[in-house]
Amino acid sequence: MNTAPHPHSADAPHPLQIAAWRAMGAARRSELAAALRRQARGWKRSALRAQHPAWPEAQIDRELARIYRRGNT
């Protein structure tokens, strides 16, 4: 049985996206990766605020650091 994802499934980048990444310089790919990390961290911060509305910012910061230090999301 073939369990590989379809090449155009939601789990795989489209070939045009792959071509765009290859055409970018390393610096631009690095910038995009850093922006994605910031965005994901912002989403996690928002989720923690929603889950723990009474927590002060310092506690949110500590929890974010703990989560990312351990590799948990």
C-alpha positions as CSV (number, residue, x, y, z in Angstrom):
1,M,0.0,0.0,0.0
2,N,1.4,3.4,-0.9
3,T,1.3,5.7,2.1
4,A,3.2,8.6,0.6
5,P,1.2,11.9,0.5
6,H,-0.1,13.0,-2.9
7,P,2.4,15.5,-4.3
8,H,-0.2,18.2,-4.3
9,S,-1.8,17.4,-0.9
10,A,-2.1,20.0,1.9
11,D,0.8,18.3,3.6
12,A,3.2,18.9,0.8
13,P,4.4,22.2,-0.7
14,H,3.3,22.8,-4.3
15,P,6.0,22.5,-6.9
16,L,5.7,26.2,-7.7
17,Q,6.4,27.0,-4.0
18,I,9.5,24.8,-4.0
19,A,10.7,26.5,-7.1
20,A,10.2,29.9,-5.4
21,W,12.2,28.8,-2.3
22,R,15.0,27.5,-4.5
23,A,15.1,30.8,-6.4
24,M,15.5,32.8,-3.2
25,G,18.8,33.5,-1.6
26,A,19.8,31.9,1.6
27,A,19.3,35.3,3.5
28,R,15.7,35.6,2.3
29,R,14.9,32.0,3.3
30,S,16.4,32.7,6.7
31,E,14.3,35.9,7.0
32,L,11.2,33.9,6.2
33,A,12.0,31.2,8.7
34,A,12.6,33.8,11.4
35,A,9.3,35.5,10.6
36,L,7.5,32.2,10.8
37,R,9.0,31.5,14.2
38,R,7.9,34.9,15.4
39,Q,4.4,34.4,14.1
40,A,4.1,30.9,15.7
41,R,5.4,32.2,19.0
42,G,2.8,35.0,18.8
43,W,0.0,32.5,18.2
44,K,1.2,30.4,21.2
45,R,1.3,33.6,23.3
46,S,-2.3,34.4,22.4
47,A,-3.3,30.8,23.1
48,L,-1.7,31.0,26.6
49,R,-3.4,34.3,27.3
50,A,-6.8,32.8,26.4
51,Q,-6.1,29.7,28.5
52,H,-4.8,31.7,31.5
53,P,-6.4,35.2,31.4
54,A,-5.2,35.9,35.0
55,W,-1.5,35.3,34.3
56,P,0.7,38.4,34.2
57,E,2.9,38.9,31.1
58,A,6.0,37.7,33.0
59,Q,4.3,34.4,33.7
60,I,3.3,34.1,30.0
61,D,6.9,34.8,29.1
62,R,8.2,32.2,31.4
63,E,5.8,29.6,30.1
64,L,6.7,30.4,26.5
65,A,10.4,30.0,27.3
66,R,9.7,26.7,29.1
67,I,7.6,25.4,26.2
68,Y,10.2,26.3,23.5
69,R,13.1,25.2,25.6
70,R,11.6,21.7,25.8
71,G,10.5,21.7,22.2
72,N,6.8,21.4,23.2
73,T,4.1,23.3,21.4
